[in-house]
Amino acid sequence: MPSQLTLNILQDAALLLLIASSFAPIYYITKFINISHAVTIALGSYCALFLTYSLHIPLLVATPLAVIMATLFGVASEALLYKQLRRLEVSSSCQLVASLGLFVICQNCISLLFGDQSQRLHQGEIQLGHLVFGGYISTIAIVTILTSVVVFVALLFFTSRTTLGLAIRAVSDNTELSGIYGIDPDHAILATYIVSSAVGALAGILSSISTNLFPTMGFNLLLFGLAAMIIGGIGSYKGLVGGCLLIVVVRHLSGYYLDAKWMDAVAYSVLLLFLIWKPYGFSGNRLRKVEI
């Protein structure tokens, strides 16, 4: 495999791991596909764009501010919408429809405020290429890879070694039983939204620095994150790594040996094959209930 192709795969796999790591915890604990998480991903990029271009704030300073702003949206959507739907005991399908409606509304608001055209964040020197193993890799690609590794390890530590993380896992496994043991499911879900929204917004910003940003960018990234989660195995954080690598490798190899227009088609074909012949993904864990 050419060195440049390998470096491109590493960068995209790292970015996809961030996306999947931000989306998967929300699904694990709420048991529904939250489409509006795509807004959080895109909102991080557009908040960074606003802060850098309109307020002339340096990107390094604008990034954490944009992450906070996007996280507030994720928290607000949980507190004002999804929490109320859970109290009404609506089905996962209804919550999915609600999240889709929120996504459409917010996406149109982003289009109204920023326009539908592709835009780019200020890049400066972060796009300079570095020669590594016979291929070129940009500074932002290196930052993306390192950030992905650090965030993923931190998430594993958080969910397995901290009291709050263990409470989130307990609610994810059995909401009713965890309530009996004194764990507040709403607090655990809110904490999950805070962490997941922050990671998703950060992933969106890193993506928009190296590529263009547009109102539907979050949805496109979310779909690949969902595919990686399914392939890796629902409920398996470690399986996300394998799912992300497989999706990215298949996309790049199909683009390299076939044509770029086949990249998405081949990737989703692999997803369909997994759903048919290995529906539990790499982890092999049986799904309790999946509603899409």
Protein Blocks (a to p, Z undefined) as FASTA:
>chain_A
ZZklmmmmmmmmmmmmmmmmmmmmmmmmnopacfklmmmmmmmmmmmmmmmmmnopafkl
mmmmmmmmmmmmmmmmmmmmmmmmmmnopafklmmmmmmmmmmmmmmmmmmmnojadcdd
dfkjmlpccdeehiacdfklmmmmmmmmmmmmmmmmmmmmpmklmmmmmmmmommlmmmn
opafklmmmmmmmmmmmmmmmmmmmmmmmmccdfklmmmmmmmmmmmmmmnoghiaklmm
mmmmmmmmmmmmmmmmmcmklmmmmmmmmmmmmmmmmmnojnopacfbdcZZ
